[in-house]
Amino acid sequence: MRRLLRSLVPLTLVSLAASLVIAGCPTASAAPTASADPAAGTVVSVAPLPTSVWSIPGADASTQKRIIYRTRGPRGTSGLSSGAIFLPTTPPPPGGYPVLSWAHGTVGIGNQCAPTLHGPVYRDRDNNYLSHWLRLGYAVVASDYYGLGTYGLDGTGHHPYADAQVPGYNVVDMVRAAHRLMPSVISTRWAAIGQSQGGQASVAAAHVAQTYAPELRFVGSVSTGLTGYFDRAAPLVLQAAPHAALPVPIEDATAYVVFTIAGLQAAHPELGIEKYLTPLGKKLVARADTACDDEMNAQLAHVQISSLFARSPASDPRVATAFAAMQHIPTAGFSKPLFIGEGYLDDTAIYPVTASLVNDMRHSGADVQFNGYWTGHDGTMAASLPDSTPFLAARFAAVR
């Protein structure tokens, strides 16, 4: 995924980024609605989370848990997500620990790829980042997202990868579930934090937090490696898909495209996206159900994107509409401040594209702190800590 946009230069996404920066062109955002499922956030099961699966320095290993809880799925459906609860080693303050709801980056779409079953894909990167917050006295709750670790349970479908909205609801409901499970330990004051796919999820969570879960006290969000405005790129990507010919192996870009196709298939089976795929494309989309991000990256290192498509999905306008709706990141309707950190050298989340997104957010009245760092996609999390740490401290201090 980290080389996606650089690899898609033949699809003119870089020129699209430039036009976005020049044009600005804010888009409307649908108003968030209150939770339609009164059971959202209900805890279905609780079990210890083995440290052999996931262990974070600074977390109290004796109290870490894996839970399954009810949450929102694609197109307003109800289903299940699993997630983890990590507590600091210090005693909780009166009212409970302030909470950070962590939204992870791409791990794959297979059931077994859930971080609470597989561990984090980028283990050192994620654990070092989360350890920082735990040592400061924050509880960390971490959703696996709908369909990761819960596919097939109580009607839960596949993880709708590339849907920016569903993980946002899952992040909110993870806080609900943790607080209901441990009301004297986990407070209702919370913030969303996320990287890459999770950067989208944390922004989506910030957009709906106060109307979807008004019983919680949301303070703000931190997003790093935020990939934005893929919704505007959708027509270009879909039209060029069968013709993309890259001069070099595209490594993890192909895996990202395969996950995206599978996500669109999961959220919109009525579109029959498989009819646009070659036999190889169909085989790889099916393979994504049984291989996680790191394994798919290795297997597809020498597979070209063009070999996935038999013809362009752009022939059906419903596909572009559905893809754009899934990828849409709101630019209006935020009630609390947002922090967005982006690497100048990031070749997944291109800085000018994110700068355009932030400009549109600010134009629509959002309070956004936007910082750039001389690092790439994976380095932005750590590089942003000197800025995001006081940002969150101030946000929590403002909501008592």
Helices and strands as residue ranges (DSSP letters): H 4-7, G 9-11, H 13-23, E 43-48, E 65-72, G 74-76, E 78-86, E 97-103, G 111-113, H 115-118, H 123-135, E 139-143, G 153-155, H 166-181, E 186-195, H 197-212, E 217-224, H 230-240, G 241-243, H 252-267, G 269-271, G 273-276, H 279-287, H 293-299, G 305-308, G 313-315, H 317-327, E 338-343, H 351-363, E 368-373, H 380-398
